[in-house]
Amino acid sequence: MASSSNLITVADAPHFQSLLSADLNRVSLINFWAPWAAPCTQMNDVVAELAKKHPGILALNVEAEEQAEIAESFEIEAVPSFVVLRGHTLLARIAGADAPALTQAIATHAAGPIPTYAPKSYTNAAPPTAQNGGSVETPEELDARLRQLMNQTKVVLFMKGNPEEPRCGFSRKISTLLKEQGVQFSHFDILQDEDVRQGLKKLNDWPTFPQLIVNGELVGGLDIVQEMVETGEFAQVVAGA
């Protein structure tokens, strides 16, 4: 498929800024993707079709890990993710391979007036009221649920996405590493539960993901696990599990 003239691959941050600033009344669709993430391949085709269908928009493909400065400025934590802007004004955020939501957002904003509000982000996460029959968890109930999740198996990986379809490079690398080490582990997608995501940061005093748990205790993130594998310490920890 030939690319549309309004579909551009961003080379670097200055290139990105110049494209956005060229017309502050233009709607821009920013596609944050990674070549290793299978859902991104599908959504890249969706973005190309949207660019073709809406020639008035600017569609920008940003390889999230290669253009980390741009991704961090939009607080992109997983791929695929999409941001819709008019000039520098946020119109919508769509997380995940949600083609219908992205298509609807572009159809709405490409033809509509400038909104006077910022729409809520699209996410696939369960709402915080989804637990306990629709009632919000107390801190004690959340703490108990977190500890139960951390002890569901001997080795638990809290990650973005799942081992088959990771949503960030760090989650991809650590799940691959565990497989290479022959470690059996369960996983939990923290993008699906914001309460678990924030609760684990506090409970384990560890601000980032992935988090690897062995015997109910935090081992660390990717860097620590890689170092432990290199020194042979990781094999001892897992053997103890």
N, C-alpha and C positions, 0 to 999 in steps of 0.2 A: 504494500500500500504506500503510495506516494504521500509524503508528509505535506501538510498544509503550510502556507507561508506564515500563518499565525501560530504554528506549533514550533517551539524553539527549545533546543537543549541548552541549558545554562552552563556557561564555561567557568565562571567564577563569580565572586560576590560583586565586584564592580559592574560586570556584565549584567547581572541580575538587577542591580539598582538602576542602571541606565534604562533597561527595558521597562521596569515598573514606572519610572518617572517620566517616560516619554509622553504619556497621555494619562493624566490623573482621573479622567472620566471613564476610562476603559475598564471593563471587568477582566480580571486576570484569574486564571485557574492554575494553581501551582501544584504539580504532581511530585510528591516526594516518594522516591522508589529506590529499590536496590536490585541488582542483577541476580542475586542468589535467591530472592523471594518469589516463589511461583505465582502468588496472587498478583504481584506487580506486573507480570507479563500480560495477564488478562486485562488489568486496569489500564496499562499503557495503550492497549488497543481501544479501550473505551474513551480515553482522553483524546486519542487521535480522531475518533469519530465525532466527538463533541466539538473539537476544533474545526472540523470540516463542516459540521452542521451549523455552527455559530461562528461565521467568519469575523464577526465584530469583536470576539473575545481574544485575549492573549493567553495561550496555553504554554506553560513553562515546565519542562521536565527537569527536575533537580535530583541528581543521584545523591541520596541523603548522606551516606558516609563519605563520599568523595567531596561533597560540598558541606562539610560539617558546620561551618560558620553560619551558613544560611539556615540549615536545619535547626541549629540551636537557637537562632533568633526567633524562630516560630515555635519553639518548644516541641519539636517533633521527637517523639520517643519510640515510634514504631512505624514500620512501612507495611503496606502503602498507607499514606495519609495525604489529605488534600486540603488546600486552603483556597478560598475564593475571596478575592479582594476587588474593590473599586478604588483605583489609585493605591493609597496606602491604608484604606479603611477595610477592616475585616467584615465580610458578609456572612461567611459560613466556614465551618471546619467539618470534615468528614473523615472518620477514622476507619480503616479497614477497606476490604474489597467490596464496598457497598455501591454497586453501579447504579441502582435505582435512585438512591439518595443523592449521588453526585449528579446524575442526569437531571433530577428535579431541581437541585440547587442552581445549576447553570441555566435551566429553562426559566426559572423564576427571576434570577438576578440579571441575566443577559438582556432581558426585555423590560424589566421592571424599573421603577424609580429607585433612587437612593434611599435605603431604609433609614429610619430614625432610631433603630435599635440594632444590637448585635444578636443575631439568632443563636440559640444554644447549639453547642457542638453535637454532631452526630457521633454516637458511640455505640458499641455493642455490649457495653458493660451492663450488668444487672443493676437496677436501682437499689439504693441502700435500704429500701423498705421491703426488699424481696425476701428477707430472712424472717424466720419465726412467724410464718403465716401472715406476713404483711406488716408486722410491727417493727419499728426500728430497734436494733440491738442496743442493749446497755453496754457500757465499757466492759463489764464483767463477762457478759455473754460473748462479746467479740473476742476477748482474751481467751476464753475457753475454746471457742471455735478455731482460733489461730493455732492454739497448742494441739488441738485434735488434727488439724491439717498437717502440722509439722511432724506428727507422729503417725500419719496414715500408713507409711511404710518406713523401712529403715533409712532409705535415701529418697529425699524429696527435693525436686527442683522447682522453685518458684521463678517463673520466667514470663517473657512476653510472647504470647502465642503458644505453640506446642512444638514438640521435637520434629514433627513432620512439616509444619509450616510456622517456623519462628518468625517473630515480628520485629526483631532487632538483631544486629550483628553479634552482640555479646551473647544473647540467648542461643543463637545458632552455633556459635563456637563452643560454648560450654556443653550443650547437649551432644554435639558431635564428639567432643572430648570424652564425655562419659561413655558413649557408645564404643569408642575406640579402646577405652580401658576395660570394656566388658562389664560395666556396672549396670545392674538392674535398678531402675529408679522410677518413681511416679512423678508426675508434674502437676503444676497448677498455673493456669493462665491468669496473671494478676491484672491483665487488662479487662477481664470480665467481672471483676469485683473490686471496686474502689475502696471499700472498707478493709478488705484483706490487704490491699496494696499499702494503704496508709498505716494500718495497724502493725504490719510486719516491720515497717521502717522504725517504729517506736519500740516495739517489743524486742527486736534484735539490735537496736541501735546501729542500723546499717541503712544508709539513705538511698541506695541504688539497687537495681535488679539487673541480672538474675541473682538469686540467693540460693545457695546449696545447703541443705539441712541433712545432717547425718545423726541418727539416734536422737532426734528431737532438738539438736543443737546446731546453731549456725556455724558452718565451716568458713564461708566467705563467698566472694564473687569470682568472676572469671580469672582475674589476675592471681588471686591467692590459690585457686585450684590449680592453675597452670604451674605455678611455682612448686606446689606440693607434689604434683606429678613428676616434675623434673628432679626433685630431691628424693623421690621414693616414699615420702611421708604419706601421700594420698593413698597408696596401696595399703599401708598399715591401718589408716583410719577406716577404710572401707572393709578391710578384713575384720576389724573389730566390730563392725556393724553386723 
